């Protein structure tokens, strides 16, 4: 006599919001000084790194920089 085994997997939870960029935010927050030195060396000299980084403040900075029209030189 054969017995069939049925395995039922739990489906994905589409109701929860995935954290798609959480790892990038953590990486930038952990290596912020090095990140600024590499990507914005002109701004690096003006930043006081003794002040703790607040990631929500960084997000506001990045969003505001995107909305500012670039000046043509």
C-alpha positions in Angstrom: 0.0 0.0 0.0 1.4 3.4 -1.0 0.9 6.5 1.0 1.0 9.9 -0.6 2.7 12.7 1.3 1.5 16.2 0.8 3.7 19.1 1.8 2.0 22.5 1.9 4.3 25.6 1.9 3.2 28.9 3.3 2.7 31.4 0.5 4.4 34.8 0.4 3.0 37.6 2.6 2.3 40.3 0.1 0.6 42.5 2.7 3.9 43.5 4.4 6.1 46.2 2.9 9.5 44.9 1.9 12.6 46.8 3.0 14.1 47.0 -0.5 16.9 49.5 0.3 17.5 48.8 3.9 20.9 47.2 3.3 22.1 50.1 1.3 21.0 52.6 3.9 22.8 50.6 6.6 26.0 50.4 4.5 26.0 54.1 3.8 25.3 54.9 7.4 28.1 52.6 8.7 30.6 53.9 6.1 29.3 57.5 5.7 32.7 59.2 6.1 34.3 56.9 3.5 31.2 57.3 1.3 31.5 61.1 1.3 35.2 61.0 0.8 34.8 58.8 -2.3 31.7 60.4 -3.9 31.9 64.0 -2.7 35.5 64.9 -1.8 34.7 68.6 -2.1 32.0 68.3 0.6 34.1 66.0 2.7 36.2 68.8 4.1 33.1 70.7 5.2 31.4 67.9 7.2 31.8 67.6 10.9 32.0 63.9 11.4 32.0 64.2 15.2 28.2 64.8 15.0 26.3 61.4 14.9 24.7 60.6 11.6 20.9 60.6 11.6 19.7 58.5 8.6 16.4 60.3 8.2 18.3 63.6 8.1 20.5 62.1 5.4 17.4 61.0 3.4 16.1 64.6 3.5 19.5 65.9 2.3 19.6 63.4 -0.6 16.0 64.2 -1.6 16.6 68.0 -1.4 19.7 67.7 -3.5 17.7 65.8 -6.2 15.1 68.6 -6.4 17.7 71.4 -6.6 18.4 72.3 -10.2 22.1 72.0 -11.0 23.8 75.2 -11.9 25.6 75.3 -15.2 29.2 76.7 -14.9 
